[in-house]
Amino acid sequence: MIFEWETEEERLLRFMKIPPKKKLEWLRQMHEFMVKCSSRRTKLIRRELRKTH
């Protein structure tokens, strides 16, 4: 949710209050979703990018 009346600093502080475990869980779910919904071409591009870095 975006609150327009927040300053950038307040917004960052709000995000910092989220527990690390919850952030990691959210990232894992996001990753699973991206893998599930990506096309074969997109998956191939991601795989190639991982190899180069």
N, CA, C and O atoms as CSV, one atom per row, in Angstrom:
chain,resi,resn,atom,element,x,y,z
A,1,MET,N,N,0.838,-1.171,0.000
A,1,MET,CA,C,0.000,0.000,0.000
A,1,MET,C,C,0.889,1.242,0.000
A,1,MET,O,O,1.856,1.314,0.758
A,2,ILE,N,N,0.569,2.202,-0.835
A,2,ILE,CA,C,1.359,3.424,-0.934
A,2,ILE,C,C,0.608,4.555,-0.236
A,2,ILE,O,O,-0.557,4.834,-0.519
A,3,PHE,N,N,1.324,5.188,0.683
A,3,PHE,CA,C,0.755,6.329,1.385
A,3,PHE,C,C,1.446,7.574,0.862
A,3,PHE,O,O,2.645,7.756,1.075
A,4,GLU,N,N,0.713,8.417,0.191
A,4,GLU,CA,C,1.316,9.586,-0.439
A,4,GLU,C,C,1.773,10.637,0.568
A,4,GLU,O,O,2.618,11.471,0.241
A,5,TRP,N,N,1.244,10.613,1.760
A,5,TRP,CA,C,1.614,11.628,2.730
A,5,TRP,C,C,2.895,11.257,3.477
A,5,TRP,O,O,3.407,12.062,4.255
A,6,GLU,N,N,3.415,10.058,3.254
A,6,GLU,CA,C,4.655,9.632,3.897
A,6,GLU,C,C,5.866,10.249,3.197
A,6,GLU,O,O,5.873,10.439,1.980
A,7,THR,N,N,6.865,10.548,3.980
A,7,THR,CA,C,8.136,10.946,3.379
A,7,THR,C,C,8.890,9.672,3.015
A,7,THR,O,O,8.524,8.577,3.441
A,8,GLU,N,N,9.920,9.827,2.243
A,8,GLU,CA,C,10.738,8.677,1.851
A,8,GLU,C,C,11.345,7.990,3.078
A,8,GLU,O,O,11.402,6.763,3.153
A,9,GLU,N,N,11.785,8.786,4.016
A,9,GLU,CA,C,12.391,8.246,5.247
A,9,GLU,C,C,11.368,7.449,6.060
A,9,GLU,O,O,11.673,6.364,6.557
A,10,GLU,N,N,10.169,7.984,6.193
A,10,GLU,CA,C,9.122,7.270,6.930
A,10,GLU,C,C,8.769,5.950,6.255
A,10,GLU,O,O,8.536,4.935,6.912
A,11,ARG,N,N,8.736,5.990,4.966
A,11,ARG,CA,C,8.429,4.783,4.206
A,11,ARG,C,C,9.504,3.719,4.423
A,11,ARG,O,O,9.186,2.550,4.643
A,12,LEU,N,N,10.764,4.117,4.364
A,12,LEU,CA,C,11.858,3.177,4.608
A,12,LEU,C,C,11.812,2.608,6.025
A,12,LEU,O,O,12.035,1.415,6.230
A,13,LEU,N,N,11.527,3.453,6.978
A,13,LEU,CA,C,11.428,2.986,8.360
A,13,LEU,C,C,10.299,1.972,8.525
A,13,LEU,O,O,10.431,0.997,9.264
A,14,ARG,N,N,9.193,2.212,7.833
A,14,ARG,CA,C,8.077,1.276,7.900
A,14,ARG,C,C,8.479,-0.081,7.326
A,14,ARG,O,O,8.140,-1.124,7.885
A,15,PHE,N,N,9.203,-0.062,6.210
A,15,PHE,CA,C,9.649,-1.317,5.612
A,15,PHE,C,C,10.689,-2.021,6.475
A,15,PHE,O,O,10.752,-3.250,6.497
A,16,MET,N,N,11.495,-1.254,7.178
A,16,MET,CA,C,12.515,-1.856,8.033
A,16,MET,C,C,11.901,-2.585,9.224
A,16,MET,O,O,12.523,-3.481,9.796
A,17,LYS,N,N,10.707,-2.209,9.591
A,17,LYS,CA,C,10.036,-2.847,10.727
A,17,LYS,C,C,9.497,-4.228,10.388
A,17,LYS,O,O,9.151,-4.993,11.289
A,18,ILE,N,N,9.419,-4.559,9.104
A,18,ILE,CA,C,8.937,-5.880,8.695
A,18,ILE,C,C,10.017,-6.896,9.056
A,18,ILE,O,O,11.181,-6.703,8.707
A,19,PRO,N,N,9.652,-7.976,9.750
A,19,PRO,CA,C,10.648,-8.963,10.160
A,19,PRO,C,C,11.338,-9.618,8.958
A,19,PRO,O,O,10.701,-9.849,7.931
A,20,PRO,N,N,12.624,-9.916,9.079
A,20,PRO,CA,C,13.367,-10.525,7.972
A,20,PRO,C,C,12.753,-11.840,7.485
A,20,PRO,O,O,12.752,-12.127,6.288
A,21,LYS,N,N,12.244,-12.615,8.399
A,21,LYS,CA,C,11.652,-13.896,8.010
A,21,LYS,C,C,10.457,-13.675,7.081
A,21,LYS,O,O,10.278,-14.408,6.109
A,22,LYS,N,N,9.657,-12.681,7.376
A,22,LYS,CA,C,8.500,-12.367,6.547
A,22,LYS,C,C,8.945,-11.866,5.166
A,22,LYS,O,O,8.334,-12.208,4.153
A,23,LYS,N,N,10.011,-11.054,5.130
A,23,LYS,CA,C,10.526,-10.562,3.857
A,23,LYS,C,C,11.031,-11.724,3.001
A,23,LYS,O,O,10.765,-11.781,1.801
A,24,LEU,N,N,11.752,-12.636,3.621
A,24,LEU,CA,C,12.273,-13.783,2.886
A,24,LEU,C,C,11.157,-14.671,2.365
A,24,LEU,O,O,11.231,-15.187,1.250
A,25,GLU,N,N,10.136,-14.845,3.166
A,25,GLU,CA,C,8.995,-15.647,2.729
A,25,GLU,C,C,8.321,-14.994,1.531
A,25,GLU,O,O,7.950,-15.675,0.574
A,26,TRP,N,N,8.164,-13.687,1.581
A,26,TRP,CA,C,7.564,-12.959,0.468
A,26,TRP,C,C,8.413,-13.105,-0.799
A,26,TRP,O,O,7.880,-13.304,-1.891
A,27,LEU,N,N,9.726,-13.006,-0.646
A,27,LEU,CA,C,10.615,-13.162,-1.799
A,27,LEU,C,C,10.535,-14.572,-2.383
A,27,LEU,O,O,10.550,-14.743,-3.602
A,28,ARG,N,N,10.450,-15.573,-1.520
A,28,ARG,CA,C,10.334,-16.948,-1.988
A,28,ARG,C,C,9.046,-17.142,-2.771
A,28,ARG,O,O,9.057,-17.758,-3.837
A,29,GLN,N,N,7.946,-16.629,-2.261
A,29,GLN,CA,C,6.668,-16.735,-2.955
A,29,GLN,C,C,6.711,-16.019,-4.301
A,29,GLN,O,O,6.174,-16.508,-5.295
A,30,MET,N,N,7.354,-14.858,-4.317
A,30,MET,CA,C,7.476,-14.095,-5.556
A,30,MET,C,C,8.291,-14.885,-6.578
A,30,MET,O,O,7.934,-14.937,-7.755
A,31,HIS,N,N,9.364,-15.486,-6.134
A,31,HIS,CA,C,10.200,-16.287,-7.021
A,31,HIS,C,C,9.414,-17.477,-7.585
A,31,HIS,O,O,9.464,-17.741,-8.786
A,32,GLU,N,N,8.704,-18.179,-6.733
A,32,GLU,CA,C,7.907,-19.328,-7.176
A,32,GLU,C,C,6.860,-18.904,-8.211
A,32,GLU,O,O,6.630,-19.601,-9.199
A,33,PHE,N,N,6.248,-17.781,-7.972
A,33,PHE,CA,C,5.261,-17.268,-8.915
A,33,PHE,C,C,5.896,-16.950,-10.266
A,33,PHE,O,O,5.352,-17.299,-11.315
A,34,MET,N,N,7.052,-16.285,-10.231
A,34,MET,CA,C,7.729,-15.915,-11.475
A,34,MET,C,C,8.153,-17.153,-12.262
A,34,MET,O,O,8.031,-17.181,-13.487
A,35,VAL,N,N,8.641,-18.157,-11.578
A,35,VAL,CA,C,9.051,-19.396,-12.253
A,35,VAL,C,C,7.834,-20.085,-12.861
A,35,VAL,O,O,7.891,-20.588,-13.983
A,36,LYS,N,N,6.759,-20.103,-12.128
A,36,LYS,CA,C,5.538,-20.776,-12.576
A,36,LYS,C,C,4.914,-20.078,-13.797
A,36,LYS,O,O,4.402,-20.744,-14.697
A,37,CYS,N,N,4.955,-18.768,-13.826
A,37,CYS,CA,C,4.229,-18.005,-14.841
A,37,CYS,C,C,5.090,-17.522,-16.010
A,37,CYS,O,O,4.568,-16.973,-16.980
A,38,SER,N,N,6.372,-17.720,-15.924
A,38,SER,CA,C,7.248,-17.238,-16.997
A,38,SER,C,C,7.192,-18.155,-18.210
A,38,SER,O,O,6.963,-19.360,-18.099
A,39,SER,N,N,7.403,-17.557,-19.350
A,39,SER,CA,C,7.460,-18.338,-20.581
A,39,SER,C,C,8.803,-19.061,-20.663
A,39,SER,O,O,9.728,-18.767,-19.906
A,40,ARG,N,N,8.889,-19.986,-21.569
A,40,ARG,CA,C,10.127,-20.733,-21.751
A,40,ARG,C,C,11.261,-19.783,-22.137
A,40,ARG,O,O,12.389,-19.927,-21.665
A,41,ARG,N,N,10.956,-18.824,-22.987
A,41,ARG,CA,C,11.963,-17.851,-23.430
A,41,ARG,C,C,12.477,-17.018,-22.252
A,41,ARG,O,O,13.681,-16.798,-22.128
A,42,THR,N,N,11.580,-16.561,-21.399
A,42,THR,CA,C,11.974,-15.761,-20.239
A,42,THR,C,C,12.840,-16.576,-19.293
A,42,THR,O,O,13.835,-16.075,-18.772
A,43,LYS,N,N,12.468,-17.826,-19.071
A,43,LYS,CA,C,13.271,-18.692,-18.203
A,43,LYS,C,C,14.670,-18.877,-18.767
A,43,LYS,O,O,15.652,-18.868,-18.025
A,44,LEU,N,N,14.758,-19.043,-20.066
A,44,LEU,CA,C,16.053,-19.206,-20.709
A,44,LEU,C,C,16.909,-17.951,-20.530
A,44,LEU,O,O,18.098,-18.045,-20.227
A,45,ILE,N,N,16.310,-16.795,-20.714
A,45,ILE,CA,C,17.030,-15.525,-20.543
A,45,ILE,C,C,17.536,-15.395,-19.110
A,45,ILE,O,O,18.684,-15.006,-18.895
A,46,ARG,N,N,16.706,-15.710,-18.140
A,46,ARG,CA,C,17.119,-15.630,-16.732
A,46,ARG,C,C,18.269,-16.586,-16.434
A,46,ARG,O,O,19.210,-16.241,-15.720
A,47,ARG,N,N,18.182,-17.777,-16.984
A,47,ARG,CA,C,19.230,-18.768,-16.770
A,47,ARG,C,C,20.563,-18.269,-17.340
A,47,ARG,O,O,21.609,-18.423,-16.711
A,48,GLU,N,N,20.516,-17.675,-18.530
A,48,GLU,CA,C,21.730,-17.138,-19.144
A,48,GLU,C,C,22.294,-15.979,-18.324
A,48,GLU,O,O,23.510,-15.868,-18.166
A,49,LEU,N,N,21.431,-15.126,-17.809
A,49,LEU,CA,C,21.892,-14.017,-16.980
A,49,LEU,C,C,22.556,-14.516,-15.694
A,49,LEU,O,O,23.552,-13.948,-15.245
A,50,ARG,N,N,22.006,-15.569,-15.109
A,50,ARG,CA,C,22.614,-16.132,-13.906
A,50,ARG,C,C,24.014,-16.667,-14.183
A,50,ARG,O,O,24.918,-16.528,-13.359
A,51,LYS,N,N,24.180,-17.273,-15.337
A,51,LYS,CA,C,25.492,-17.830,-15.700
A,51,LYS,C,C,26.536,-16.735,-15.866
A,51,LYS,O,O,27.700,-16.921,-15.512
A,52,THR,N,N,26.119,-15.597,-16.403
A,52,THR,CA,C,27.085,-14.517,-16.663
A,52,THR,C,C,27.479,-13.782,-15.394
A,52,THR,O,O,28.537,-13.155,-15.365
A,53,HIS,N,N,26.684,-13.833,-14.362
A,53,HIS,CA,C,27.005,-13.094,-13.133
A,53,HIS,C,C,27.562,-13.986,-12.120
A,53,HIS,O,O,27.891,-13.542,-11.020
